[in-house]
Amino acid sequence: MNGTAAATGSASCRFAHYFVVCGLDTETGLEPDEGSLCVSFAGESFEQSPIRRSFKSKVLVHYPESTDRNPFNKDAINMLCMPRGLSFRTQADRLDPQFHSFTIVFDDGTRSYGFVHTFYEEVTSPQIITAMQTLYQMHQVERHLDESDAESLAGLSAYLGCAGSFDPARDTLYVSKALCLLTPLPFLQAARQFLSQLHQAVASQTAPPLPLESYIHNILFEVPLPPPGRSLRFHGVQGPILCQRPGPGELPLNEFPLGEAFSLLGVDNMVQLLTCALLETQVLLCSQDYQRLMTVAEGITTLLFPFQWQHIYLPIVSAPIHHLLDAPVPFMMGIQRREGAQRSSLHLPHEANLCFVDIDNHCVEAPEDLPVFPDQMELIQELSEILVRFGIPPQGGVITKPTTTPSPRLSSLVLEDLMEDRRNGNLGGEELAVLERLQALARRCGGGKMSDGGKTLGHVFEEDDEELKAAKLNIQLREVFAGRFAAMFGRYEEFVIHSALDLDSWLSNREGTFSFDKGSFLSIQPVSHLTFLSRFLETSMFSSFVDGKVIARWADREPMQQLFDTRLERERLYDTDEEESRTGRYRKCTSLFESAQAIEHRLVKADHTAIHPHLLDMRIGQGRHQPGYFPKLQADVLAHGQNTNKKQLHTHIALHLQSRKKILDHQKSSKIMVMKNLRQSKLLDPSPQAITQTHREFVDGLLSECRLKTKRMLMERMGKESVELGQGEANITGLQENTLIHGLCDLLERTWGHGLQLKQGKSALWSHLLHYQAAQGKTEAPAECPELLSNSSCCFSRFIQAMSEGLSEVGQARAWIHLALEKKMLSQHLKELLTNQELLRQLYKPHAFLLCEEEREQFLFHLLSLNTVDYLCFTRVFTSISIPYRVVIIPMKKLSIAMATVNPWVCLSGELGDSGVRQIPKNTQEIFFQCKNLGRLSTLQLGQENSGLLAKCLIDCVMVYNEITGHTYKFPCGRWLGKGVGDGSLERVLIGQLVSPGGEEDAGRWTGTPPELASPSQSVMTVLGSLGSRSIHEDMREAANNLVKHFHKPEQERGNLTVLLCGEGGLVLSLEKFLLHGFRSNRLFQRNVFVWDFVEKAVSSMETGPPCDSLCHYVNAINASPRNIGKEGKFQLFVCLGIRDRHLPQWLPLLAECPLTARTYEDSALLRDRAAVHSLCRILHTLHEFTITLEAALVKGIEL
């Protein structure tokens, strides 16, 4: 979800919800923070000095007690304010204050932001000092006893004075304390300044002008939210503070410095990280600085506009909830790394789909097969130009200033008034000139201090300039990404499917309907964008975005979507370059100056001023100033607002009523969304009951995701089959198939990684397979050329290990899944894997999904449903492996004895190449050979050497078996092979079809998909009598139409062109029927009738001349070919070459006007009908716009 949109929903009229103080509770004493002891990467151990250990912190006070819409979660706030618990220091350590922020999501989906200023306060409690001294002495004794026996107890004194030592007589003990402000919107700069000024007032030797309660009460109850499009000035302890809010047409508020994120990671890494977030991989951020975690996390989520993160979002994960790293769902989380910790010490259960971001070392480890963001190079170039203009190197690696920036201390009231007037634009020409001269003088001279402890005048101006500069950089970077998404999804509304009549019917059929036409959307995208877009369209954030558009028919649009749609409408209105928009060429953002100008206007001049802090009705003696110690606040004046507040906020409340109603309406509609986040209140609860419940929800979520994914895969496949009208492949092919299967691989990895005891490798599934293989005692090396792949999971894994692909563990696991899915054995193999209960209990914790028997069985049942459709995922993805093939020639049963007299050979061709000529051994009808993966098989060349007394046979078909995937291909023939019979062919090109497993007896039946059409039958003449001219015309139009549809499909989804040309119902057979229609008799051409005989005779009778030269040249070249392909094969080659070289429409009229035609054909023949010939030529002309590439098997031996 997006923080700004969610926060807007929960925002009251007040600037802040709560003020919180967290720290040491002297009444409960020191309690070790046990959660920090159990995590190796960020945790600690008892070997450390007590002064370096973490102890439990508590919420000491918070005001007000609660609010209506945002109840106070004490445990969660305490955990996020002090993620490491209490930290102790001595005067020998650095005591710099630290700043960090966090975000918390409420159960209704709204979000609040927390801003925390942590400082060190001297410990005055004797009990705490004594307890720390005791712990330190115990630690020293234990450490001494663990040392070698050469030392004595007297050596303890050697440890005194070193780092981590503590002696009450010599050292002053300090403990961390946190001041926190919770706001509905991310007012980072204003909240940071307010808390810093508050702390500085505490640390100052001089008491502030008013008690601290006055300032806290003011910001809680008297400072309103600035109206949209306006800025607001309010007062902190030391000076004025300015905040602003974007207007209705601007991008939502986000003050987290994107420039800092880009300077830390660099442009390339940030774009790669954004790509991971868009594709909903698991994102784990790591840094020693909590604020860096928030800066990068918020920077990435704000760049997602208009989309919103839908999964677990915890930029700061404290030690007690590190079990969430085991979450088998997409997440974006951040963990602190202790100084000196190594990446190898972080043991995650699974990393197959993990993006690990080491912020401090400027490194991003992305998943292996991450696609490239559309127009990535151009985008990086545009971002780099912006960063350079702001003085930030695009390559990153810049160490930003620490998050300990003190607030300006303007002790001079004159300077304070001048600064306020400058912000408000109230300075006249003379006063403004004086202030500008002061600024120039301060910069030239280095700026002397205005007062003791205050900031230099030059520093004040520099800070104002830096804040404005950061804000302008922020908005310009965001505008670039918003512009990219507008370019990619500018026409998304055209592809949203509104199939339901009302909201109730849509909800009841949500899982069974498609809300977005993904195929049509992808078909208009540039080819280079398809890999990314096809995966992005399957994400929850895109589904939620589309669902919001559908729901907008019955409810108000979600604010983010409404803003995006408004921007799209504005771009269409002012977009004059339609050609550039249509072609999708990269266009730079044109609104950078406008957006920066709007935010500069608000930051330079405040539109509104809040009521000043004032004295409250406090008891005598309260609010006494004690330097260095945060006072005990008077609770009764901070528990609620006073009457003075009501009048001040009345106008502001009225401004919010209308927008408030819209937001509430949206929240009602958002509750009907299918995708729901896990409640963050449960995730932040470290109690055993809550952890158990969280893992229970993870288990249910995995099962639900499996059901939805398998259903989606089946629906897509069935939908493709039901609407497929052409002769291309009637299944999900290429990119879309890979996308769906990639999602299935990711689901299986996350499922097998849930509850894993110890990290075994990057792939939890592959690790389990290897453990199972070892447990079965089958660890021998696989044979180099296995003749048959056994249908067991162990044999599968050993074959994958033997593949010479150089695959990683993750790649091997995905190869195993692809192979099992193609063989329709995925569910069976996984079930076999889970039969070893002892191994499961050894590898997994009790809460793991794989140990939940009922859910596990349902999971396997859903996977079993995938056996109803055919996949070629392994064959098409792993293209460089060696595959064993078995080819069997099946003659007609009555003439099978003739096979003993011929010496046949075969040559297999597929999508990825051909096998070369393979000679079949004598006196056999089959051959077994191994060659590089040919992909899906398309054609088979079958020939013989014409040696022997009876070198002829009638071939029924040829069967080809892929011994790895188990696929069977049938190549129907039904013709003679030999001289003196049939058309005298010694070589034939057969068209193949994939048959279902065990379906050799019924090769025309596919499992879930219609059969591809095979080689044409010899008995053409037997059917011509039953076909009229209208039917022949329809067949011709259908054959040409299938070719047109083939070329209009995306390249990844095109079928087999050879089938459309030479298969049953293809162009060759349709044209043959046309030319055989109306034959007068067969006496001219001996006993059998072949169209090629007529073509040869016609060409020989033609006069030479330009119109006839090309026809004669092609016919002569075909006859001169060394191949003995017979008359049918020659005619097939004639048609294929003619359509390839765009000559066929010129040749047909020549054949029709040839004198031989009148003697050969009846008057009613189609070839003698000028209108019919003209119509046929027009049909063939429609194919001229396409580039037709013929398979090598068809044109082998022809030089044209």
Disulfide bonds with the S-S distance in Angstrom:
none
